[in-house]
Amino acid sequence: MTGTQVAKVTESCHPEYKVGMHVVGDFGWQTRAVVNADDPGASLWLEKPYIIPDFSGLPLSLALGVLGMPGNTAYFGFLEICDPKPGDVVVVSGAAGAVGSHVGQIAQLKGCKVIGFTGSDEKVKWLVDELRFDAAFNYKTTDVVEALKQSTPEGVDCYFDNVGGALSSAVISQMRFRGRISVCGSISSYNADISKLPQAPDIQRTVLRKELKMEGFSVKYWNDRWDEGIKQNLQWIKEGKLVYRETVTEGFENMTKAFIGMLRGENIGKAVVKV
């Protein structure tokens, strides 16, 4: 099973990887791995194992979250594609996840009004009370269009899309002229029967009429700037401007339980397994 992990180097024949170092790699669901660092094979996003820099005493697990791939997904995927301006209205779906919660906070740092959609009242409370989103809604119990009309009657400038489906179609219908959409994921269809994919209203007319920009991306596009994102996110954490949360499951034997729980939306922030 594919998966990214923080691992400790216990033996090495490679000059760059010293015994005792901690690295991030796509080593799969296993407790031991033998890896050719110069040619690690199939990878989700890394060209080679990434040596974790000094996190100033912060947990190494953050290399899987706010100081790793999800953090850089938020940093580059939002700033480079949505190009937020002070005063912009930003909507984030999947807003209580590792990426969504991070995007919302970056948007605040850039002077934007932030509205989040998530799947439980507990998550709504976290987004508003702790992350200081301007507004947040449980999409399961709220009419998305009405919620947006009430919270941001002026319309939406930027949409960071983690879910796709009907929710995203509703958000896109409320966007302003020349709005920007960053497509990061499509959670609504990940577990769908391929013959019964979720139906969503047509968005093409809205995209055309309002001249919207909609772009999908993979974070590996910015591999040559990887350290930039890590350093900036680390600085924001040190300055108290970026808050993170992890949902930690103990025990390798509970990997499957943690994975299924994440797909069901049971986690807040990054879901990790401590082995």
Stockholm file with secondary structure:
# STOCKHOLM 1.0

chainA/1-275         MTGTQVAKVTESCHPEYKVGMHVVGDFGWQTRAVVNADDPGASLWLEKPYIIPDFSGLPLSLALGVLGMPGNTAYFGFLEICDPKPGDVVVVSGAAGAVGSHVGQIAQLKGCKVIGFTGSDEKVKWLVDELRFDAAFNYKTTDVVEALKQSTPEGVDCYFDNVGGALSSAVISQMRFRGRISVCGSISSYNADISKLPQAPDIQRTVLRKELKMEGFSVKYWNDRWDEGIKQNLQWIKEGKLVYRETVTEGFENMTKAFIGMLRGENIGKAVVKV
#=GR chainA/1-275 SS CCCCEEEECCSCCCTTSCTTCEEEECCCSCSCCCCCTTCCCSCSSCSSCEECCCCTTCCGGGGGTTTSHHHHHHHHHHHHHHCCCTTCEEEEESTTBHHHHHHHHHHHHTTCEEEEEESCHHHHHHHHHTSCCSEEEETTTSCHHHHHHHHCTTCEEEEEESSCHHHHHHHHTTEEEEEEEEECCCHHHHTSCTTSCCCCCCCHHHHHHTTCEEEECCGGGGGGGHHHHHHHHHHHHHTTCCCCCEEEEECGGGHHHHHHHHHTTCCSBEEEEEC
#=GC SS_cons         CCCCEEEECCSCCCTTSCTTCEEEECCCSCSCCCCCTTCCCSCSSCSSCEECCCCTTCCGGGGGTTTSHHHHHHHHHHHHHHCCCTTCEEEEESTTBHHHHHHHHHHHHTTCEEEEEESCHHHHHHHHHTSCCSEEEETTTSCHHHHHHHHCTTCEEEEEESSCHHHHHHHHTTEEEEEEEEECCCHHHHTSCTTSCCCCCCCHHHHHHTTCEEEECCGGGGGGGHHHHHHHHHHHHHTTCCCCCEEEEECGGGHHHHHHHHHTTCCSBEEEEEC
//
